[in-house]
Structures are given as structure tokens and as C-alpha cells.
Amino acid sequence: MVSSNGAVGLDWEMLEEENVKQLYNRLFKYALFLVRNKWEADDLVQDVIIKAIRSYHISEWSSPLLHKIAYHQWIDNMRKRKYEVTANTADVNEMVISNHIDELLDMVGLLMTNLTPRQAVIYVLKEAFLYQAKEIAVHMNMTEMAVKSLLHRAKRRLEKNNNSHTVESFWTEDEKERVSQSIYQSLQQDDPQILLEGCSYITTIAIMPKQAAVPSNANHSTTSPYCMAA
């Protein structure tokens, strides 16, 4: 699939196979998670597919392989951008690493301020590492339906991004530190096992808020922030 001028053309008919389409869809979700922009995600996916076609037979393709290529391509893209705007090339690598760290910290901060502990862990497992709901259910000691429900709530919270104070009541300072570090390290090293091991105790975390002092005369509404935050 290399043209006479050395360019690689995508054989989209070949990519129509069902399993490859699934890999493609998962790759796009992962790319979108990295770059947070649909158009850049499209470009990143194109680059990854081209590299995969050049280096591997289609039968060798897998999500971990494509995600690894995507991650390194993303880093390369960041490095090139920094090179274009940086006169001192000796600082490029340091700036790329610094930028990467800043982006991860921003991402973790967004999760911490909008989601409950369970929601944060489930969201990262699903969106970053593409775990299926039934797989997450096993790791989190929950039902698949409960996982899907929490994931839906998490996505709604992140879409609103209103830094809801009601979420604060679900966190202790120790939990914030442990969960944020586990999420950060797992994303940095592209290893979900770090998150699973670091947050294994979350399977025993109560669904109710840590500060559950609700007045006895309070109205019990189905739209209570405590009901929505878990």
C-alpha cells in the first residue's frame, strides 16, 4: 500500500472488517482522550493507522499496540510543535515533558473536582483504558448496570464542568491524594494496573457522602445532590 512516491494510502475496504472497525473506534476514543479535540484526534488516528500499516500485518493489530503507537505519535507531535516555536532546541524535550505533566495534572484535577471516587476511577478505566463495563464491574465489585449508571453520571458532570461542591463531601484528603496519584501515574505510564492496585480499596468505599449530616426536616428529593453524586 505504498505508492510510487513513497506515500502510504489507506485501504479503507480492508479496514471494513468488523474487528478492525472496532479497533479503529477504540483508537479514536483513545486519541480523543489524549488530544481533547476531534479534529486533532482524526489526524492522530490517521498517523497511527499509516504507521500500523507500514510496520504490522493487519492480523497483528490490537488495541494495546495501536494505543502505544498513538501515545508515542502524540508525544512526537508535541515535540515538533515545541521545536517550531522554540529557538533553543536543547529545551525542547524538557518543555514537552513539562507540558505533558501539566496536561495530565489538569486532567486529573478536572476529575477530582467533578467526580466522586468511584466515578473518577470508572471513567478513567472506560475512557482512557477502554475497559468494558462488565470488566470494570468485576474489578470494582459492582454490577454492570451500576457501572453504566455511574459512568453516565460522570460524563454528565464533566460535560457541565461546574465544580460542584456536593462532590467534595465524597472525598477525604487522603482519598484525594491516593486516587489522584494513582490516576496520574497510570495515565503517565499507560498502565491501568497501577490504577486498579492503587484504588482497590475503593470497592469498599461507601456510596453516601463523607459528611452526611442531613437535617431531619429536609425534603427527600430524587434530585438531591447526594443522590446524583455517587
N, C-alpha and C positions, 0 to 999 in steps of 0.2 A: 504493500500500500504506500510505497514511496514513489512519488512522481519523478519525472526526468530531471526536474530542477532540485530534487532532494527534499521537497516538502512532503509532509505526510498528509494524506487525505483520509478523512473519516469515512469508513464503510458503514453507513448507518443501517443498511439492510442487515449486516452481520450483527449489529447491536440490537436488532429487534427480538432476539431470543429472550424469552421471559426472564431467565435467571440473570442475564446481563442487564436487562432493563431494571431489575430490582437493585443490582449493584450500582447502576447509574443513579437511580433515585436516592439511594443511601449516600452515595458520594456527593450529590448535590446538597443534601441536608447538612452533611459534614462541612462542605465548603462554605455554605451559608453561615454555619456556626462560627467558622474561622473569620470570615471577612465581613459578616454582618451587612452584606449588600448584595442584592440579587444579581446585578449586572457583573459585579466582580466575581461572584460565585460562578456565574456562567463561564466567564473567561478562565477561571481556575480549573473548572471541570474539563473544559476543552484541552487545556495544557496537560492535565493528568491523563486523559484518555489517549492523547497523542503519545505521551511517554510510555504508557502501558502497552500500546500497540507496537511501538518500536522495540520494546525490551522483553515482552512476555507474550506467550501464546494465550489466546482468549480463555483456554481451559484452565490456565493458571491464575486467572483473576480471582480476587477475593476482596471483601471489604477491608480487612486489615492492610492488605497490600496497597489498594488504591488510596486508603486514608494516609498511609505512610508517605506515598508519593505526593499526595496533596499537601501534607504538612510541610515537607521539605520544599515543595514548589512555592508555597506561601512564604516561607522564610526567605527563599531566593528572591521572590518578588519584592519583599520588603527591603532586602539588601540593595537591590537595584534602584529602588526609589530613593533610598537614602544616598546612594552613590551619586545620583543625578543632582541632588541638591546640596551635597556636602563637598566642600573644597578639600578638606583634609581626609583623604581616604583611609588613613590609619584609624580614624574614629568610627568608620562605618559599622564594623562588627559590634562595637560597644553600643552604638546608638540603636542598632537593630535589636540587640538583646534587651536593652533598656526599654525600647518601645514595646517589645513583646511582653515584657514583665508588666508594664503599665496597662496594656490591654487586658491581660489576664486578671490583674488586680481590679480593674474596672468591672470586668465581667463578674468576678466573684462578689464584689461589692453590690452589684445590681441584684444578684441572687439573694444575698444576705438581708438586704433592706426590703425586699418584696415578697419573699417566700418563707414558709415555715421550714424547720429542719428536714422533715420528710419530703416536702415539695422540692426543696433545693437538690437533695440527693437524687430523687427520682427524675427530676428534669435533666440533670447532667447525664445520668445513665442513659436516658432515652434520646436526648438531642445530640449530645456530644459523642457518646459511645454506641448509639443505635441499638441498645438493648430492646428486646421485645417486652411488652407488658407482663407476659407470663414469666419471663426470666427475672424481671425486677421483683415480681410478686414473691418468687422463691427466696431471693436474697433479702427482701425486706420483711419476710414473714407476714405477708398480706395477701388478700385475694386479688385476682387480676382486675376485677371490677373496681376495687378500692384504688388500685394503682392508676387506672384510667381516669377515675374521678379526680384524684389529686393532681394528675398531670394536666387535666383540663383546667382546674383552678389555677395552677401555676402559670399556664400560658395566658390566662385572662389577666392575672395580676401583672405579669411582665408587659403585656400589651398596654395596660393602663399606666404602669410605672409611676404610681402615686406615693411611693414610700410610706405605705400605710403603717400607722403607729400600732395598729392591732397586732401586727406580726411580731413586734418587739416582745410581746408577752409570752411568745412561744420559745424564746431563746434565753438561755443563761449565758453569761460572759464566757464560761468555759466551753459551752457548746459552740458558740460563735467562733471561737478560736480554733477548736478542733475541726469543725466542719469546713470552715474557710480554708484552713491549711490543707486539708485532705482534697478538697475540690481543686485548689490551686496546683498542688503537686501532681495530681492525677492528670490534669489538663496539660501541664508543662511537660510531663514525661509521656503523655499519651497512653496512660496505663490505668484502666478502670479498677484494677485490683487494689490500687492504693486507696481509692475512694471507698471501696467495699470494706476493706480491712479497717481503715481509719474511722469509718462511720458505722461499723457493725452494731455498736451499742444503740443506734437509733431505732433498731427494731423493737426496743423496749421503752422508747420514749412515749409518754402519754400523749393522747390526741388533744386533751384540753390544755389551755394556756398555763404557763407557769404561775401567773398572777391571776388566779381565777376568782377574785373577790367580786362576785356579782351581787348587788343589793337584792334582798329578798322580795322587794316590791317591784323589781324590774320587769318590764314586759318581755316575755319569751317569744321573740320574733324569729321566723325562719330565716330572716336576712341578717341575723346577728353577726357582727364581725367575727366573733369567736367560731361560729359555725362555718363561716366562709374561709377562715384562715388555715384550717387544718389540712 
